[in-house]
Amino acid sequence: MINKVLYIVFMLLLISLISFLAIHAAPNSFFAAGALNPNMTPEALEKLRAVYGMDKPLWIQYKDWLLNLLHLDFGISFVTGEDVSTEILKRLPVTLVMNFIALIVVFALSLYLGIKAALFYNTKTDTLIKNFSLLSFSMPSFYLALLFIILFSLKLGIFPIAGLHSVEPKEGFLNYIDMGWHLILPVGVMIFVGLGSMIIYVRSLTLEILKSDYYYFAKSRGIRDRELMKIYILPNLMPPLVTLLGLSLPGLIGGSVILETIFSIEGMGQLFYMSALSRDYPVIMGILIISAFLTLLGNMLADLILLRLNPYANRA
């Protein structure tokens, strides 16, 4: 456990260093001449750079930022002048809820459809599920989001086009229902896009189990299909699936940037996109570090779950 914590700390330091250098190596700057106000003099720009500590050598800037990070202080936003931690904490819950719901639904549906395709190998059911998974795998999220908006919002008028709240604000529990109603389309896109590769993976793993000697031996003993599923298929599927879910977490978080921008959802993805456009370095660094921490934490939790899973414990 201590080794895993040290690993997370080391990786966060490495990611922060690479991100810091990459951001400052990018062309243009928030403090470039004419970027803020064409009428600002070079002297005024230098004073503004000094206020934010941007006039110091790069290694000192990184050292100061790292020391502030130990106190969970990500600095002040260049654009809004507000505390970066406060801005991120306001937007982080929405992004986490979207990704958590999508992750759970993708796991459940892909497990069901992948096993079903393998059990009905080379039948119409298998072909139908394979075609669906290939369509999901090849569908860009931004294109599907636009299709959903055109069909369900503009044509049918079922779901709202964008945002988290209706024009008329709701109160109490109705406010959460209203937010959930606004999140159906973006979460639906995340689920549809995430299903394809997972279904193919589950199907492939299940076919390997069905062709194994121990499965044939168990089936020859007359064990019922339900018991075969419980004792042999599911326990052997869980370890690789848990590992894959831990590795797929960064992709889900990265996909939020596109979807939150398209659906105008005030989450961490949209904040990152707007900050990248305006070269708001403190916000960009804060989001990158939090995303990296959540990703590393997810992988560590996946490893801990794998330690608890024993595919041979319940074997007959």
C-alpha positions in Angstrom: 0.0 0.0 0.0 2.8 2.4 0.9 4.5 1.6 -2.4 1.4 2.5 -4.3 1.0 5.8 -2.5 4.7 6.6 -3.3 4.1 5.6 -6.9 1.1 8.0 -7.1 3.2 10.8 -5.6 6.1 10.2 -8.0 3.8 10.1 -11.0 2.0 13.3 -10.0 5.4 15.0 -9.7 6.4 13.7 -13.1 3.1 14.6 -14.8 3.2 18.1 -13.2 6.7 18.8 -14.4 6.0 17.6 -18.0 2.7 19.5 -18.1 4.3 22.7 -16.7 7.1 22.6 -19.3 4.7 21.8 -22.2 2.3 24.6 -21.3 5.1 27.2 -21.1 6.6 25.9 -24.3 3.4 26.5 -26.2 3.3 29.4 -28.6 1.6 32.7 -27.6 0.9 33.6 -24.0 -1.8 35.2 -21.9 0.6 38.1 -21.3 1.6 38.5 -24.9 1.5 42.0 -26.3 -1.9 42.9 -27.5 -3.5 39.7 -26.2 -5.2 41.4 -23.2 -5.6 44.9 -24.4 -4.0 46.4 -27.5 -3.6 49.7 -25.6 -1.6 48.2 -22.8 2.0 49.4 -22.7 5.0 47.0 -22.3 5.6 48.4 -18.9 2.0 47.6 -17.8 2.4 44.1 -19.1 5.6 43.6 -17.2 3.9 44.8 -14.0 1.1 42.4 -14.6 3.5 39.5 -15.2 5.3 40.4 -11.9 1.9 40.3 -10.0 1.4 36.7 -11.1 5.1 35.8 -10.8 5.6 35.2 -14.5 8.7 37.3 -14.6 10.7 34.8 -12.6 12.8 32.0 -14.1 10.8 28.9 -15.1 12.3 26.7 -12.5 11.4 29.1 -9.7 7.9 29.4 -11.1 7.6 25.6 -10.9 9.1 25.5 -7.4 6.6 28.1 -6.1 3.7 26.4 -7.8 4.8 23.0 -6.3 5.0 24.5 -2.8 1.6 26.0 -3.1 0.2 22.7 -4.4 1.2 21.1 -1.0 -1.3 23.4 0.5 -3.9 22.5 -2.2 -3.5 26.0 -3.6 -3.5 26.0 -7.4 -3.1 29.8 -7.7 -5.3 32.5 -9.1 -7.0 32.4 -12.5 -5.6 34.9 -15.0 -9.0 35.4 -16.6 -11.5 35.6 -13.7 -9.1 36.5 -10.9 -10.7 33.8 -8.7 -9.1 31.0 -6.8 -8.5 28.1 -9.1 -9.4 25.5 -6.5 -12.8 27.1 -6.0 -13.5 27.2 -9.7 -12.6 23.5 -10.2 -14.5 22.3 -7.1 -17.6 24.0 -8.5 -17.4 22.1 -11.8 -15.8 18.8 -10.7 -19.0 17.1 -9.3 -20.9 17.4 -12.6 -18.0 15.8 -14.6 -17.5 13.0 -12.0 -21.2 12.2 -11.9 -21.4 12.0 -15.7 -18.3 9.8 -16.0 -19.3 7.6 -13.0 -22.8 6.9 -14.5 -21.4 6.2 -17.9 -18.7 3.9 -16.5 -21.3 1.8 -14.5 -23.7 1.5 -17.4 -21.0 0.7 -19.9 -19.6 -2.0 -17.6 -23.1 -3.6 -17.0 -24.3 -3.5 -20.6 -21.0 -4.6 -22.2 -20.8 -7.5 -19.7 -24.3 -8.7 -20.6 -24.0 -8.2 -24.4 -20.5 -9.5 -24.6 -21.4 -12.7 -22.8 -24.6 -13.1 -24.8 -22.7 -12.7 -28.1 -20.2 -15.4 -27.0 -22.8 -17.8 -25.8 -24.7 -17.5 -29.2 -21.5 -17.6 -31.2 -22.0 -17.4 -35.0 -25.7 -16.8 -34.7 -27.9 -13.8 -35.7 -27.7 -12.6 -32.1 -23.9 -12.6 -32.2 -23.9 -10.9 -35.6 -26.3 -8.2 -34.4 -24.2 -7.5 -31.2 -21.0 -7.4 -33.2 -22.4 -4.9 -35.7 -23.7 -2.7 -32.9 -20.3 -2.8 -31.2 -18.5 -1.9 -34.4 -20.8 1.0 -35.0 -20.2 2.2 -31.4 -16.5 1.8 -31.7 -16.3 3.8 -35.0 -18.7 6.6 -34.0 -17.0 9.9 -33.1 -18.5 11.4 -29.9 -18.8 14.9 -31.3 -20.7 13.6 -34.4 -23.1 11.5 -32.3 -23.7 14.4 -30.0 -24.8 16.6 -32.9 -27.0 13.8 -34.2 -28.6 13.4 -30.8 -29.2 17.2 -30.5 -30.8 17.3 -34.0 -33.0 14.3 -33.4 -34.1 14.4 -29.8 -33.9 18.2 -29.2 -34.7 20.0 -32.5 -36.9 17.4 -34.3 -38.7 15.6 -31.4 -38.2 18.3 -28.7 -37.9 15.6 -26.0 -34.6 16.7 -24.3 -33.1 20.2 -23.8 -30.4 21.2 -26.3 -27.7 22.3 -23.8 -27.0 23.5 -20.3 -27.7 22.1 -16.9 -30.8 24.0 -15.9 -34.0 25.1 -17.5 -34.9 28.7 -18.2 -37.2 28.7 -15.2 -35.1 27.6 -12.2 -36.4 24.7 -10.1 -36.1 24.4 -6.4 -35.3 21.5 -4.0 -35.5 18.0 -5.4 -37.0 19.2 -8.7 -33.7 21.0 -9.4 -31.8 17.7 -9.3 -34.4 16.1 -11.6 -34.0 19.0 -14.0 -30.2 18.5 -14.0 -30.6 14.8 -14.6 -33.0 15.5 -17.5 -30.3 17.8 -19.1 -27.6 15.2 -18.6 -29.4 12.4 -20.4 -28.1 13.2 -23.9 -24.4 13.8 -23.0 -24.3 10.7 -20.8 -26.1 8.8 -23.5 -23.4 9.7 -26.0 -20.7 8.7 -23.5 -22.4 5.3 -23.0 -22.9 4.6 -26.7 -19.3 5.5 -27.6 -17.8 3.5 -24.7 -19.7 0.3 -25.3 -18.1 -0.8 -28.6 -14.6 -1.8 -27.5 -15.8 -3.1 -24.2 -18.3 -5.5 -25.8 -15.7 -6.8 -28.2 -13.3 -7.4 -25.4 -15.8 -9.2 -23.2 -16.9 -11.4 -26.1 -13.3 -12.3 -26.9 -12.6 -13.2 -23.2 -15.8 -15.2 -22.9 -15.0 -17.2 -26.0 -11.6 -18.2 -24.6 -13.3 -19.4 -21.4 -15.9 -21.4 -23.4 -13.2 -23.1 -25.3 -11.1 -23.9 -22.3 -10.6 -27.5 -21.0 -11.9 -26.8 -17.5 -15.1 -25.4 -18.9 -15.6 -28.5 -21.1 -14.9 -30.7 -18.1 -17.4 -28.8 -15.9 -20.0 -29.0 -18.6 -19.5 -32.7 -19.1 -20.2 -33.2 -15.4 -23.8 -31.9 -16.0 -23.4 -28.6 -14.2 -26.3 -26.2 -15.0 -25.7 -23.2 -17.2 -26.5 -20.8 -14.3 -23.8 -22.5 -12.2 -21.3 -22.4 -15.0 -21.9 -18.7 -15.4 -21.5 -18.1 -11.7 -18.5 -20.4 -11.0 -16.5 -20.3 -14.2 -17.4 -17.4 -16.6 -17.9 -14.4 -14.4 -15.0 -15.0 -11.9 -12.6 -15.4 -14.8 -13.9 -12.3 -16.6 -13.7 -9.9 -13.6 -9.9 -9.5 -13.3 -9.2 -8.4 -16.9 -12.3 -6.2 -16.9 -11.4 -4.4 -13.7 -8.0 -3.7 -15.2 -9.5 -2.4 -18.4 -11.9 -0.2 -16.5 -9.0 1.4 -14.6 -7.2 2.0 -17.9 -10.3 3.4 -19.6 -10.9 6.1 -17.0 -8.6 8.7 -18.6 -10.5 8.3 -21.9 -13.8 9.0 -20.2 -12.5 12.1 -18.5 -10.9 13.3 -21.7 -14.1 12.8 -23.6 -15.9 15.2 -21.2 -14.0 18.1 -22.8 -15.7 17.6 -26.1 -19.2 16.8 -24.8 -19.3 19.4 -22.1 -18.3 22.0 -24.7 -20.9 20.9 -27.2 -23.7 20.6 -24.6 -22.6 23.8 -22.8 -22.3 21.9 -19.5 -20.4 23.8 -16.9 -18.1 21.0 -15.9 -14.4 20.5 -15.7 -14.1 19.6 -19.4 -15.6 22.9 -20.5 -13.5 24.8 -18.0 -10.3 23.1 -19.4 -11.3 24.0 -23.0 -12.0 27.6 -22.2 -8.8 27.9 -20.2 -6.7 26.4 -23.0 -8.1 28.9 -25.4 -7.2 31.8 -23.1 -3.9 30.4 -22.0 -5.0 30.4 -18.4 -2.0 28.5 -17.0 -3.1 28.1 -13.3 -6.5 26.6 -14.3 -4.9 24.3 -16.9 -2.3 23.0 -14.4 -5.0 22.5 -11.7 -7.2 20.5 -14.0 -4.4 18.4 -15.3 -3.2 17.5 -11.8 -6.7 16.7 -10.6 -7.4 14.6 -13.7 -4.0 12.8 -13.2 -4.7 12.2 -9.5 -8.2 10.7 -10.3 -6.7 8.5 -13.0 -4.0 7.2 -10.7 -6.4 6.7 -7.9 -8.8 4.8 -10.2 -5.9 2.5 -11.3 -4.9 2.0 -7.6 -8.4 1.0 -6.7 -8.5 -1.4 -9.6 -5.3 -3.0 -8.4 -6.8 -3.3 -4.9 -10.0 -4.9 -6.3 -7.8 -7.3 -8.2 -6.2 -8.4 -5.0 -9.6 -9.3 -3.6 -10.7 -11.2 -6.7 -9.8 -14.8 -6.9 -11.2 -16.5 -10.0 -10.4 -20.0 -8.5 -11.9 -19.5 -5.1 -15.4 -20.7 -5.9 -14.5 -23.3 -8.5 -16.1 -26.6 -8.0 
